[in-house]
């Protein structure tokens, strides 16, 4: 039997979701489809706004919303993140441009995904060299490719400290590529 407090919490969350959807529907023209939710988000939708595809993220946690919002502001001129088009502190909503499906959706194997490592390396090197920041959640579902350019999404963990567990070994593979490049040209001697 489900505990009464669990049922009350579930009902409260559903009521909040309905209110948030109604409130944030004013920010968009219409929904296209529901995208896979992240751990920190209530949900993520692909929507249309003024004839363009956009992503709407509504957060459960105010702190995670603020971190992601602040990172979008911090990286406003960074060419490898989608542009934040709108945000609303009251509903904890961020609307960004849509920069394509994530690499995980495009390819089923890491061998196929790894063809994009050179593009990811360019973007990551710029993130660190120009801003002194690390993504810290660099997994294939947080990387998109559009117009032969890698984009980083899900910016809630971006910080100056390197905290990434590299669970999919993307950073390791970028580093291996750098090491192989240096070995090839004997740049370390």
N, C-alpha and C positions, 0 to 999 in steps of 0.2 A: 504494500500500500504506500502511495506517495505521501510524504509528509505535507501537512497543511501549509507550512511556511514555503515549501518549494512551489506549491500550486499558486500561492499568493504572489510570489516573486515572478513566476512565469506569466501570470495574468497582468501584473504591473508592467513587465517588459513588453508584452503584446500591446497594451494600451499606449505606452510610450511610442512604440514603433508606428502605430496608426496615426498618432498625433504628429510625429516627425515627418511621416510620409505626406500628410496633408499640408503641413507647414512648408516643407521643402519642395513640394510639387509646384509651388508658385515660382520657384527659381528656374524651372526647366519647362520645355514645351511638351515633351512626352517621353515615356520610357521606351527603350529599344529592347533591352534584356537585362536580366539579373546576372551579375558576374560573380565569380567565386569569392565568398567573403574571407577577409583576413581574420586573424585572431583578435585584433583590436577594434574591428568594425562591426557595427550592427548589420550593415549590408553595403554592397557596392553595386551600383547600377550603371549600365551604359544608357545614356539618354540623348535626346536631341535638344539643342539650345540654339536658336536663331539659325537653323539649318545645318548645324555642325554637330558631330558626335562629341559628347563630353562624358566624363566619368564623375559620378556623384558618390561620395563616401560619407556615411553617417556613422559617427563613432559612439560607442558605449561610454568610453572613458574620456572625461574632459582633459585630463593630463596628456593622454596620448594624442588627442585631437590638437592640443596646443603645441606639442612638440612637432607634429607633422606640419601644422600651419606655419609655425615659426621657421622650420626648415625650408618650406616653399618660399617664404619671404627672404630668407638668407640666400637662397639659390635662384633668385628671380632672374638673373642674367646667365645662368648656367644652361648651356644649350643641350644638355643631356638629361634634363628632367622636363616633364610636361609643364606647361604654364598653368598656374593656378588662376582661374577665371573669376572665382567668387568663393567666399567663405562666410559662414554665419556662426558666430560664437554661441548664440542662444541654442541652436539646434545641433551644434557640433558637426557642421557639414562643410565639406570641401568639394568644390567643383573644379575639375581640371580638364584640359584638352585631352582628347583620346589619342594615344600614340601607338595604337595597334595592339593585337593580342600578345600576351606574354610568350616568351620563347618556349616555355613548357607546353603550351597549347599547340604551338606550331610543329614541334618535333617530339617524338616519343622516347628517343634514346639520347644519352649524353654524347655519343659519337656524332650524331647529327647536330646537336646543340653546340658542340665545341667548335663548329666552323665559325661561330660568331665571337669566339674569344678575342680575336684581334680588335674587333669593334668595342667589346667590353673593356679591354685594356686601355684603349684610347680614352674612353669616357672616365674610367676609374683614375687614370693618371691625371686627367684634367681636374677631377673632383679634388684630388689630394694636392696637386701642385698649385692650383688657383685658389682653393678655399681652405686647404689644410684639414679636410674632412674625410671621414670614412663612412661608407653606407651602413655597414654592420648588420645587414640582413641580405647579403648578396646571394640570392638563390634565383634559379631560372624563372620562377613565377614573378620576380620583381625586376625583370629585364624585358624590355620590348625592343623591337627593331622596326624602324620606319625610315624609309628613304636612305637605306644603307648607313644608318646611325643608331647606336645603342642608346636607349633611354632607361634611367633608373626610376622605378616607381616605389611606393611605400616608403616614405622618407622619415618615418617616426623614430628610427634608431640612428639617424645620421648624427655623428659627433666627431670631435677632434681625435678622440681615443679610438684605437683599433680594438674592437670588442667582438668582431665577427667570428663565429665558431667555424665558418667555412664548411658547413655540412655537405655541400655539394662539390667542394674542392675547386670552386671557380677561381678564388684568389691563388690557390696553390698552382693551378694550371696556368694562370697568367704569369706567375713568378717563374714557373718552369720554362715558359716561352721566352721570358726575358733571359734566363740563364742560358738556354740553348742559343739564343741570338748572340749573347756575349761570347760563348764558347766558339761559335762559328767564326766570329771576327776577331777572336782573341783579344777582347777589350779589357779583360781583367789583368793583363800582364804589363 
